[in-house]
Amino acid sequence: TSKGDVIWTRFGALKALCWFRGLERFPYDELMCNFKFRSTKFYYERVQYVLENFAFSEQQVGERKYQEFSLIYDRTTATVNNLWFVFKRSSRYYTNKIVIPTILFTILSFGVFLLDQRVGERLGFAISTLLVIVAQAILTSDMLPITKERLWVITLTQGSLSFSIAAVMESLFVAYLHFAKVDKFENNENESTADDFVENNGERVSFLDESNGQPNSIDDENVTNVSLSEQ
């Protein structure tokens, strides 16, 4: 300019790798990314950043509805050398793939407590539900971000898995108590049946002895007949 100032305008686009913050509410999170602009040769005081006619815009690539993140213009701020971008994630995909199936499988696990142990399918139903939850967690593991922050969706899936494991253990314990009681009852019933059988046989033998008027009358009669035939 006539005053000796140098105005430099950079054309093109900048591609940056941001350290996102706010992943705890994934997939209903709003991520913040900070851009810092500074010179590598001049001090901060010698560089004047011009914010006139500053505007935010998104590069339209195809349809807007197919983008995973959308920029929230109202929450995007700019200072002299800092830009704070706030993005909102498209959460419907993760809701349909992770959240809703996990909740439905957890509700389905309650069916274990509605089945009678005598049906024989209670334990099999609990194990099948547990395997389905494990398979669903394996298939959707690549969708979750790896971070040190505790994500609520991971807490949801772990809670569902823990509940299914508890349902299997409860079914095993109830089956053990049920069949132990049934076996004990059957053993007592068999013993009482055997005692009744022995008692009935003893009464029938004593009745035959009393009707013949002598003990072992049948055997004595056979012996007498044999001796008479020999004479």
Buried (B, 14 or more C-beta within 10 A) or exposed (E): EEEEEEEEEEEEEEEEEEEBEBBEBBBBBBBBBEEEEEEEEEEEEEBEBEEEEEEEEEEEEEEEEEBEBEBBEEEBEBEEEEBEBBBBBBBEEBBEBBBEBBEEBBEBBEEBEEBEBEEEEBBEBBBEBBEBBEEBBEEBEEEBEEEEEEBBBBEBBEEBBEBBBEBBEBBEEBBEEBEEEEEEEEEEEEEEEEEEEEEEEEEEEEEEBEEEEEEEBEEEEEEEEEEEEEE
